[in-house]
Amino acid sequence: MSDAPLQHTQFDGVADYVAALDTVCSSAQHTLNIFEKNFEDIGFDSAARFDMLRGFLLSNSTNRLNLLVHDPQFLTRRCPRMIELLRQFGHSMAIHQTPKNLQHISDPFAVADLDHYVRRYHFDDTRGLLAKNDPEESRRLNLRFHEMWASSQPCASGTTLGL
């Protein structure tokens, strides 16, 4: 945690959300926990996001990337870069799907190192908040993430099973 001042920035629009996600992802030093409905149209199929997350995972073998999703179809079928990261860093990365009883939760968020976060108010709303150096709310969101994670199941693998 740094001594930098608390900074909240409101945003409105998909491009602003993608930029805020990039900010949070690039500021992660140890852990990055991301909850989304399906990860579609927010940059997870881009080379830039792949490079950023790969760099994060390469920077330290203890770094951890956790993706929690209601519907994993986009990630598993249309994001080969994310599956490649999972294949390369299965010891440091996981993708889990929420159970049916949690699929009413509708506010996506990402938390980096219990210091920074981005959140939208609803999956269907492009408005949200990017927060830097906000450990209190980051801890609350991270606790919420881990509560959902504990009820979730792995839904993607970096290996291909077959005959």
N, C-alpha and C positions, 0 to 999 in steps of 0.2 A: 504494500500500500504506500502511496506517495503522499507528500504534504501539499500537493497541488490543490487548488481551490475546486470546489464543487462546480460543475458546469452542466446545465441542462439546456438542450436545444430542441425545440419543437420542429417537426417536419410534416409535410403533407405532399404525398406523391410516391409512386413506386420508385422512381429514380432516387429520390431522397432517402427512402428506406434502404435501397441497395447500397447507397453511399454510407449510410449509418451502419449497416451490417459490416461493410468493409472496414470502417473505423474501429468497431468493436473487435472484429476478427484480427486486425493488424495490431491491436493493443494487447492481445492475450500473450502472457508470458508463461503460464503454467496450465490453466484450464480454460476450456471454451465449451459451454453448454448452450445448445440452440434447440428451441422448440418451435415447430412450424406445422401447419396443416399438411402441406405436401412438398414444400421447397420449390415449387414451380414459379418461374418468372422472377426470381430474385437473385439470380447470378450463380447458383450452385452448379450450373452446367458450363460455366465460363472458364477459360484457361487462366484468367487473372485470379479468380477465387481459388482454383485448384493450386496455383503456384503459392498463393498466400497461405493456404492451409497446409500445404506440403512443407513450406518453410517453417511454419510453426511446429509441426510434428518432428521435423529434422533437427530443430534447434536444441532439443533436449529429449532424451529417451523417456523421461518421466512426464512429459507433457501429455495432456489428455483432451481429446475431442469427442464430445458426445452429441449425437443428433437424435432428437426425439420427434416423431412424426405421427400424425393421425393416419395418413394414407401414404404408404411408402412406394407406390407404383412409379411415380415420376423419378424418384431417386434410383430405384432398382432397374428401371427400364430405359430411362432417358438421360441418365447422368453417369456415363461410363467413367468420367474422371473421379467422381466420388467413390465409385466401386473400386477403382484403381487405388485410391488412397486407402480404402479399407483393406485391400489386398496387401499393400505395402506396409501398412501400419496397424494391422489387426490387434497388436498388443497395446496400442495407444488410442484406438478409435473404435467407436461402436455406433450402430444405428439401431434404434429400438422403435417399436410401434406401440402407441397407447392402446389400452384395452377399450372395448366398447363403452364401458361405464365412465370413461374420462373424455370421450369424444365430443362432449358438450363444451369443453374448455375451448375458448375461441380467441384468446389474445396471445399472439406469438411474441417470443422474446429471445434474446441471446444475452448471456452473461459471460464476461471475461474476468477471470482472476478475482472475483468478489470486489471489483472496483468499478467496472464499467458495464453498461448494459444499453440495449436498445429494445424498445417494445412498441408494438402497435396496439391500438385499443381493441381491435377486432380483425379477424381474417379479411373481412370485406371492407375494411376502412383503411385508407392509405395514410391516415394521420397517426402520429406517434411521437415518441420522445427518445432522444439520444442523451445518455447521461455518462459523464466522465467523473471519476473520483467521487462516487456516491456509494460508499461501502454499505451503508445501512439498507438501502433499497436493493442493492446487488445481492446482499446476503439473503434478503427475503425472497427474491426471485430465484436464487439458487436453491434455497430450501424447497420452494414450490417445485422446481425442476426435479430435484431428487425424490420428492414424494411421488411425482408422476412416474419417474424412472423406475422406482422400486416396484410399481405395478405393471410395468411394460415388459415386453418380450423382444429379444433380438429378431430382426426382420430382414436382415441382409447379411450376406457373407462375401468375403473377398475371394472365396474359392468356388470353383464350378464343380458341381457333382454330376456324375453321369456314368454311363457305361463305357 
